[in-house]
Structure formats: structure tokens, C-alpha cells
Amino acid sequence: MDREFLTDLFAQFGPVTIRRMFSGFGISADGTNFALALRSGLYFRADQETIPTFEAEGSRPFQYQTRAKTVTVASYWELPARLFDDSEELAVWAKDALAAAQRAASKKRAKVRKAVKEPVKKRAAGKTASRVGKAKRAHRSR
């Protein structure tokens, strides 16, 4: 798949940004990546809400092979081949994929905010000061 083909494919969906990524392209809208176009096919972002739709179509999650094992990326699922000929339905699937990607980004931001708000244990000021004081006294006595 080349850039021009992808631009035409997503015309019904709306404007997309297509960037080189790995062995293909990352496709995003509104600053959110929602699809991958790789040698092995076109993959849309999926989550618990949309995975059943992919499963009903007989799609599979994105997989790649390393030297040691096969890695499955459960958050990206292969787009059914029939959608390449139905731009209106492809646009619906793309909107669902964008929504799944936005939900994932929202959850990630919430985790980051929670981590920032949790108190960090600090050393007791007395311990740090006493260690510094001992070090100074030891240095003076030399």
C-alpha cells in the first residue's frame, strides 16, 4: 500500500495524516494514531468495545515474528478485505478505530495523572541532615 492509495481509501472518512512507520505507515486523525498499514495488511485500533466486531468478521490481531517467538499486538486488528471495496463502511470502521484509540489515550492520561498525584515517600529531614553533619565532622577531624 502506498500513501496515495491510503489517502484515497480514507477519503470518505475525512482527512488523515500518513507517516512512515516500521515497514509501512501509521495513520492518524486529530493527532491520534488509529491504523497501521504494513506489508501484511491494514490494521485498525481495537479495544473491548470493538474487538467483537473484528472477531465476527474472522479478523485476527496483528502479529509479527521475532527470532524467539510470535508476538501478538491485541490492540490492532486486521481490517476485513471486503471493506477495501466499501468506502462508506470503511469510514464507519475507521471512526470506531479512532474512538478506540482515543479511549486508550484517555486511560493512559488518567494513569499518568494518578501516578503524579500519589504522594512520594520522602526521607526524614533529620536523617539526611545527620548524615551530612557526620560527614562534615569526620572530614574536620582528619
C-alpha positions as CSV (number, residue, x, y, z in Angstrom):
1,M,0.0,0.0,0.0
2,D,1.3,3.4,-0.9
3,R,0.5,6.8,0.5
4,E,-1.8,7.8,-2.4
5,F,-3.8,4.6,-2.1
6,L,-4.3,5.2,1.6
7,T,-5.3,8.8,1.1
8,D,-8.0,7.6,-1.4
9,L,-9.1,4.8,0.8
10,F,-9.8,7.2,3.7
11,A,-11.4,10.0,1.6
12,Q,-14.9,9.1,2.9
13,F,-13.6,9.1,6.5
14,G,-12.0,12.5,6.3
15,P,-8.5,14.0,6.4
16,V,-5.8,11.7,7.8
17,T,-2.1,12.1,8.4
18,I,0.0,9.3,7.0
19,R,3.6,8.9,8.4
20,R,6.3,6.3,7.6
21,M,6.4,3.8,10.4
22,F,8.2,0.5,10.7
23,S,7.8,-1.3,7.3
24,G,4.7,0.8,6.4
25,F,2.6,3.7,7.5
26,G,0.9,5.0,10.7
27,I,-2.4,6.6,10.0
28,S,-3.8,9.3,12.4
29,A,-6.6,11.8,12.6
30,D,-6.8,14.7,15.1
31,G,-3.4,13.7,16.3
32,T,-4.3,10.2,17.3
33,N,-2.9,7.1,15.6
34,F,-5.7,4.7,14.8
35,A,-4.4,2.5,12.0
36,L,-1.3,0.8,10.7
37,A,-0.7,0.0,7.0
38,L,2.0,-2.7,6.8
39,R,3.2,-5.2,4.2
40,S,0.9,-7.8,5.8
41,G,-2.3,-5.6,5.7
42,L,-4.2,-2.8,7.1
43,Y,-4.8,-2.9,10.9
44,F,-7.2,-0.7,12.9
45,R,-7.0,0.1,16.6
46,A,-9.4,-2.0,18.6
47,D,-10.5,-2.4,22.3
48,Q,-13.0,-4.3,24.3
49,E,-15.9,-2.5,22.6
50,T,-14.7,-3.1,19.0
51,I,-12.9,-6.5,19.1
52,P,-16.1,-8.5,18.9
53,T,-16.9,-6.8,15.5
54,F,-13.5,-7.9,14.2
55,E,-13.9,-11.4,15.5
56,A,-17.3,-11.7,13.9
57,E,-15.6,-10.8,10.5
58,G,-13.0,-13.5,11.1
59,S,-10.2,-11.0,11.6
60,R,-7.1,-11.6,13.7
61,P,-4.9,-9.3,15.8
62,F,-1.7,-8.0,14.3
63,Q,1.2,-10.5,14.8
64,Y,4.9,-10.4,14.0
65,Q,7.7,-12.9,14.3
66,T,10.9,-12.4,16.3
67,R,13.8,-14.9,16.3
68,A,12.4,-16.4,19.5
69,K,8.6,-16.1,19.3
70,T,5.5,-14.8,17.7
71,V,4.3,-11.5,19.2
72,T,0.6,-10.6,19.1
73,V,-0.5,-7.0,19.4
74,A,-4.0,-7.3,20.6
75,S,-4.8,-3.6,20.2
76,Y,-4.6,-3.6,16.4
77,W,-6.8,-6.0,14.3
78,E,-6.7,-6.7,10.6
79,L,-9.3,-4.9,8.5
80,P,-11.6,-7.3,6.7
81,A,-10.7,-7.4,3.0
82,R,-14.3,-6.7,1.9
83,L,-14.1,-3.1,3.3
84,F,-11.5,-2.1,0.7
85,D,-14.4,-2.0,-1.8
86,D,-16.9,-0.3,0.5
87,S,-15.6,3.2,1.4
88,E,-18.7,4.1,3.4
89,E,-18.5,1.1,5.7
90,L,-14.7,1.5,5.9
91,A,-15.3,5.1,7.2
92,V,-17.6,3.7,9.9
93,W,-14.9,1.2,11.0
94,A,-12.3,4.0,10.9
95,K,-14.4,6.2,13.2
96,D,-14.7,3.2,15.6
97,A,-11.0,2.7,15.4
98,L,-10.3,6.4,16.1
99,A,-12.7,6.2,19.1
100,A,-10.9,3.1,20.4
101,A,-7.6,4.9,20.1
102,Q,-9.0,8.0,21.9
103,R,-10.3,5.8,24.7
104,A,-6.9,4.2,25.1
105,A,-5.2,7.6,25.2
106,S,-7.7,8.8,27.8
107,K,-7.0,5.8,30.0
108,K,-3.3,6.4,29.7
109,R,-3.6,10.0,30.7
110,A,-5.7,9.1,33.7
111,K,-3.0,6.6,34.8
112,V,-0.3,9.3,34.5
113,R,-2.3,11.8,36.4
114,K,-3.0,9.3,39.2
115,A,0.7,8.4,39.4
116,V,1.6,12.1,39.7
117,K,-0.9,12.7,42.5
118,E,0.2,9.8,44.6
119,P,2.5,11.0,47.4
120,V,6.1,10.2,47.1
121,K,7.8,8.9,50.3
122,K,10.5,11.4,51.4
123,R,13.4,10.8,53.7
124,A,13.1,12.2,57.1
125,A,14.9,15.5,57.1
126,G,16.7,14.6,60.4
127,K,18.3,11.5,58.8
128,T,19.7,13.4,55.8
129,A,20.9,16.3,58.0
130,S,22.5,14.0,60.5
131,R,24.4,12.1,57.8
132,V,25.7,15.4,56.3
133,G,26.7,16.6,59.8
134,K,28.6,13.3,60.5
135,A,30.4,13.6,57.2
136,K,31.5,17.2,57.9
137,R,32.6,16.3,61.4
138,A,34.6,13.3,60.1
139,H,36.3,15.5,57.5
140,R,37.2,18.2,60.0
141,S,38.8,15.6,62.4
142,R,41.2,14.4,59.8
